Each structure stands twice: as C-alpha cells, then as structure tokens.
C-alpha cells in the first residue's frame, strides 16, 4: 500500500487545535508522534525531526517521573533513529508543587 503523505497530514488537521487546548498533553504528543511517521514515510527528515522534537516536548509534562511515558519513549526512539539530539528540558522541580498531605488510613 502506498502512503499519501498529503492525505495523512490532512487527516491530522482537525486534531491540532483540540489537542493543543486539551488539559493533558498526551493527545498532542501522540499526534506529533504520528506526524513523525508520516514525514519519515514521505522522506522529509527535517520535518520528522521537528515533529519528534515537538512530541518530546509535549510528552515531557513536568519531567520524569511526571511525564507521558509512552509518548516520550516514542519521541526518544524517533529522535535517535533520525540521528537528532533530545531537546534540553528542565528536570522535575518538586518545589513548584504543594506537598501531598500525610494521611493515615485506619481500617475498621
């Protein structure tokens, strides 16, 4: 089966705005990771690297361990396969968040 990159890209057009506005970045990361596959199939290495980098950034969230694991894993693999570096991202900063309350559960 032949790949029609233009039709595949057009299929993603309705995804970008809702994914960018969604409360969780996993939809945007997944869409960018799909775009990587489309661009690789089309032979557009520069566009594939750009999409993989965008997927990596979207999947990063607050940084591991608070990242979208599967989206980040796919973006890392794509960047490695394309010979591109992973983008510099800030490490998770615990001080930005309120600590979880200490609670004790007492069973009956």
RAGICOR-V673008 format. One record per backbone hydrogen bond with DSSP energy under -0.5 kcal/mol. CO is the residue of the C=O (numbers start at 1). NH is the residue of the N-H. Records with the same first field share a line. If there is no record, write none. Layout:
CO=NH + NH
//
This chain:
3=5
4=8
5=9
6=10
7=11
8=12
9=12 + 13
10=13
12=15 + 16
15=19
16=20
17=21
18=22
24=27
25=29
26=30
27=31
28=32
29=33
30=34
31=35
32=36
33=37
34=38
35=39
36=40
37=41
38=42
39=43 + 44
40=43
43=45
44=48
45=49
46=50
47=51
48=52
49=53
50=54
51=55
52=56
53=57
54=58
55=59
56=60
57=61
58=61
59=68
60=63
63=66
64=92
65=67
66=62 + 63
67=69
68=72
69=73
70=74
71=75
72=76
73=77
74=78
75=79
76=80
77=81
78=82
79=84
80=83
92=94
93=96
94=97
101=103
104=106
105=107
//
